[in-house]
Amino acid sequence: SSSSSSSSSMVKDEATLKQLIRPFLMKYHPDRIQHSTTLMKQVNLKAIQSLHEIIDTVNLIYNRAYDPTFISTKNQSRIELQQKYNIEFLVNSTNPDSDNAATISEGVKKKQKHELVSTRRSVELIFTEKECNLIHSVNGKTGKYSVVAAKQVKYKAMRQI
């Protein structure tokens, strides 16, 4: 039936978006980072939560357009797509000032340990005002949301993620 094929398509597409962030999750998830500080864990957890929220929003837009009977589990009457999403995270790097150079102290060579420092990074996902508005356009004849607008937003999110 067409209903089950559109449902499997929705699940497949959702999995695709989630698969795109998998490398990020594997590298920056707070539980996977060695030598992470409390601040790093908090910042990276927030980044991961933000990514999941963006994916959920994009999937809701996409699923709503493809299946008008689709009901959001978030009970939202209006899905809001922001024009700009800024995702900040912290990465460990070695301090260039604490190079692994040999030093002489009291006549004995010692190797200095690499000093780990946290570096703040950010990624932006940007949607135009037109894209944000088009996801709310409804076809006057069919009463359905724009599939074209939903596809554009989804594919743009996939490229940017």
C-alpha positions in Angstrom: 0.0 0.0 0.0 1.1 3.6 -0.6 0.7 4.4 3.1 3.3 1.8 4.2 5.7 2.7 1.4 5.6 6.4 2.4 6.1 5.4 6.0 9.1 3.3 5.2 10.4 6.2 3.0 10.1 8.6 5.9 12.0 6.2 8.2 14.7 5.6 5.6 15.1 9.4 5.1 15.2 10.0 8.8 17.9 7.4 9.2 19.8 9.0 6.4 20.0 12.4 8.3 20.9 10.6 11.5 23.6 8.7 9.7 25.1 11.9 8.4 25.8 13.1 12.0 27.2 9.7 13.1 30.9 10.6 12.5 30.4 13.8 14.5 28.8 11.8 17.3 31.6 9.2 17.3 34.2 11.9 17.6 32.7 14.5 19.9 30.2 12.7 22.1 31.0 13.5 25.7 31.3 9.8 26.6 33.8 9.2 23.8 36.3 12.1 24.4 39.3 11.1 26.4 40.6 13.8 28.9 37.4 15.9 28.6 36.6 18.6 31.1 33.1 19.1 32.6 32.8 22.2 30.4 33.7 20.2 27.3 31.1 17.6 28.1 28.4 20.2 28.7 29.2 22.1 25.5 29.4 19.0 23.3 26.2 17.5 24.8 24.4 20.7 23.9 25.8 20.6 20.4 24.6 17.0 19.9 21.1 17.9 21.3 21.0 20.9 18.9 21.8 18.6 16.0 19.1 16.2 17.0 16.6 19.1 17.3 17.5 20.4 13.8 17.1 16.9 12.3 13.8 16.4 14.1 12.5 19.7 12.8 13.6 19.0 9.2 12.1 15.5 9.4 8.8 16.9 10.7 8.7 19.4 7.8 9.5 16.6 5.3 7.1 14.0 6.7 4.2 16.5 7.1 4.5 17.4 3.4 4.7 13.8 2.2 2.0 12.4 4.4 -0.8 14.8 5.4 -2.0 12.2 7.9 1.4 12.3 9.7 0.9 13.6 13.2 3.8 15.2 15.1 4.6 13.5 18.4 5.6 17.0 19.6 2.0 18.3 19.3 3.2 21.3 17.4 0.6 23.1 15.3 3.3 25.2 13.6 6.8 23.9 12.9 9.4 26.7 13.0 12.5 26.5 10.9 15.1 29.1 12.0 17.2 30.9 9.5 20.4 30.2 11.3 21.5 27.4 13.6 24.9 27.8 15.3 26.3 24.6 16.8 29.3 25.1 19.0 31.5 22.3 20.3 34.9 21.9 21.9 37.8 19.8 20.7 41.0 18.8 22.4 44.2 19.9 20.8 47.8 20.2 22.0 49.2 23.5 23.0 51.9 24.5 20.5 53.7 26.2 23.3 54.2 22.9 25.1 55.8 21.1 22.3 57.1 17.6 23.0 60.7 19.0 23.1 63.5 17.7 25.2 64.5 20.1 28.0 67.6 20.0 30.2 66.8 20.3 33.9 69.5 19.7 36.4 71.6 18.1 33.7 69.0 15.4 32.8 67.0 15.3 29.6 63.3 15.3 30.2 60.4 15.1 27.7 57.6 17.6 28.3 54.1 16.2 28.1 51.8 17.6 25.6 49.5 20.0 27.2 45.9 19.5 26.1 43.8 22.6 25.5 40.2 22.9 24.4 39.4 24.8 21.2 35.9 26.1 20.5 34.6 25.3 17.1 31.3 26.1 15.5 29.2 25.0 12.5 26.4 27.1 11.1 23.4 25.8 9.2 21.7 28.6 7.3 18.3 28.7 5.6 17.0 31.7 3.6 13.9 33.6 4.8 12.2 32.3 1.6 12.9 28.7 2.6 11.6 29.3 6.1 8.4 30.8 4.8 7.8 28.3 1.9 7.6 25.3 4.3 4.3 26.8 5.5 2.8 27.2 2.1 -0.2 25.1 1.4 -1.6 24.2 -2.0 -5.0 25.8 -2.4 -6.4 22.8 -4.4 -5.0 19.9 -2.4 -4.6 21.5 1.0 -1.2 19.9 1.3 2.1 21.4 2.4 4.7 22.0 -0.4 6.6 18.9 -1.1 9.1 20.9 -3.1 9.8 23.2 -0.3 10.2 20.3 2.2 12.6 18.6 -0.2 14.7 21.7 -0.6 15.0 22.2 3.1 15.8 18.6 3.7 18.5 18.4 1.0 20.0 21.6 2.1 20.2 20.4 5.7 21.8 17.2 4.4 24.4 19.1 2.5 25.2 21.4 5.4 25.3 18.7 8.0 
